[in-house]
Amino acid sequence: EVQLVESGGGMVQPGGSLRLSCAASGLTFSSYDMNWVRQAPGKGPEWVSAVKTSGYNTYYADSVKGRFTISRDNAKNTLYLQMNSLKPEDTALYYCVGSGRVLYWGQGTQVTVAS
């Protein structure tokens, strides 16, 4: 059974930082491109960032470019998202998504940015 388990969410003040993690099991992690997708209350899903299998190629939505950094550790089957300079509009449920022949989604971790 494929499992993607996110952690690291929480409440932080504007300008603060959080580091999300996603622990993967049940799949060959190093063979999957990995993504972070978020969904704010009352809105549709928004793609945030992606990293290719090797970890060397990374991509970001314009809304987070320069503030967020995606990375992966294939030896630990773990995906990360370092989020700096957080804004209230970053408040959302953040999902880890593995993309291959099929999409695998985690259950999400809540990030709330408020003063």
Backbone torsions as a table, in degrees:
resi	resn	phi	psi	omega
1	GLU	NA	130.1	178.5
2	VAL	-78.2	132.1	175.4
3	GLN	-133.3	132.6	171.4
4	LEU	-122.7	117.1	-174.1
5	VAL	-119.7	111.4	179.5
6	GLU	-86.3	151.9	175.4
7	SER	-153.9	169.0	175.7
8	GLY	101.9	-5.2	178.1
9	GLY	-71.1	172.7	179.2
10	GLY	164.1	-166.4	179.0
11	MET	-106.6	135.2	-178.0
12	VAL	-144.2	152.6	177.2
13	GLN	-77.8	155.1	175.0
14	PRO	-53.8	137.6	-176.2
15	GLY	90.6	-9.7	-178.7
16	GLY	-81.7	-176.7	-176.5
17	SER	-131.9	152.3	171.4
18	LEU	-144.2	153.6	173.9
19	ARG	-123.7	116.6	177.3
20	LEU	-90.7	146.9	174.3
21	SER	-126.9	154.3	176.1
22	CYS	-138.7	111.9	179.3
23	ALA	-92.9	124.9	-176.0
24	ALA	-107.8	143.2	174.2
25	SER	-149.0	158.0	177.3
26	GLY	82.0	5.0	176.6
27	LEU	-144.1	160.9	176.2
28	THR	-80.6	89.7	-169.9
29	PHE	-53.8	-41.5	-174.8
30	SER	-68.5	-9.8	179.9
31	SER	-95.8	-2.4	-175.7
32	TYR	-111.2	130.5	162.9
33	ASP	-65.2	143.0	-176.5
34	MET	-122.2	147.8	-175.3
35	ASN	-134.3	156.9	163.8
36	TRP	-114.5	130.6	178.0
37	VAL	-128.1	140.5	179.9
38	ARG	-125.7	156.0	176.8
39	GLN	-137.5	116.2	177.5
40	ALA	-84.5	157.4	-179.9
41	PRO	-56.5	128.8	176.7
42	GLY	77.5	6.2	-178.9
43	LYS	-123.2	166.4	177.4
44	GLY	-81.6	170.3	178.3
45	PRO	-62.4	144.9	178.2
46	GLU	-126.8	121.8	174.9
47	TRP	-67.3	136.3	-176.2
48	VAL	-109.6	-49.6	-172.3
49	SER	-162.6	157.1	177.9
50	ALA	-143.1	154.1	174.6
51	VAL	-138.1	134.1	179.3
52	LYS	-72.7	171.4	-173.3
53	THR	-55.3	-38.9	-176.0
54	SER	-74.9	-22.4	-176.2
55	GLY	92.5	-8.5	-175.2
56	TYR	-84.9	-27.4	-178.7
57	ASN	-103.5	121.7	-178.6
58	THR	-128.2	152.5	-175.5
59	TYR	-140.4	148.0	-176.7
60	TYR	-139.7	146.9	168.0
61	ALA	-68.4	148.6	-179.6
62	ASP	-57.6	-31.7	-175.3
63	SER	-67.7	-18.4	-177.2
64	VAL	-121.5	-5.1	-176.2
65	LYS	-59.0	133.1	-178.9
66	GLY	87.9	-12.3	-179.9
67	ARG	-114.8	-33.7	-177.3
68	PHE	-108.3	148.7	176.2
69	THR	-133.8	122.1	177.1
70	ILE	-96.1	144.8	176.4
71	SER	-154.8	168.1	179.1
72	ARG	-146.1	153.4	174.3
73	ASP	-124.7	99.6	-176.3
74	ASN	-67.4	-25.8	177.4
75	ALA	-69.9	-28.1	-179.9
76	LYS	-104.0	2.3	-178.9
77	ASN	53.0	45.1	-174.4
78	THR	-134.0	138.7	176.1
79	LEU	-109.9	145.2	-179.3
80	TYR	-128.7	157.2	169.2
81	LEU	-141.5	109.2	174.2
82	GLN	-87.6	122.1	-176.5
83	MET	-117.4	116.8	178.6
84	ASN	-116.3	165.0	178.0
85	SER	49.2	48.3	-175.1
86	LEU	-65.7	145.1	-179.6
87	LYS	-119.6	157.3	177.0
88	PRO	-54.8	-33.2	-179.6
89	GLU	-72.3	-5.6	172.9
90	ASP	-83.2	-6.2	178.4
91	THR	-60.6	123.0	-176.5
92	ALA	-177.1	170.5	168.4
93	LEU	-89.9	124.4	-175.6
94	TYR	-103.8	126.0	-178.4
95	TYR	-112.0	142.1	169.7
96	CYS	-93.0	131.7	-176.2
97	VAL	-132.5	123.5	174.6
98	GLY	-95.4	129.8	-177.9
99	SER	-117.4	120.6	176.1
100	GLY	-147.0	-132.3	174.4
101	ARG	-63.7	-29.4	174.7
102	VAL	-131.2	164.8	174.6
103	LEU	-97.8	134.1	173.9
104	TYR	-116.8	132.0	-178.1
105	TRP	-116.2	143.2	169.3
106	GLY	-82.7	-174.9	-177.7
107	GLN	-89.8	-12.0	176.5
108	GLY	95.5	153.6	173.8
109	THR	-134.4	135.0	-173.4
110	GLN	-83.3	132.1	172.8
111	VAL	-118.8	124.3	178.7
112	THR	-124.5	124.1	179.7
113	VAL	-114.4	110.9	-175.9
114	ALA	-156.6	150.5	178.3
115	SER	-92.5	NA	NA
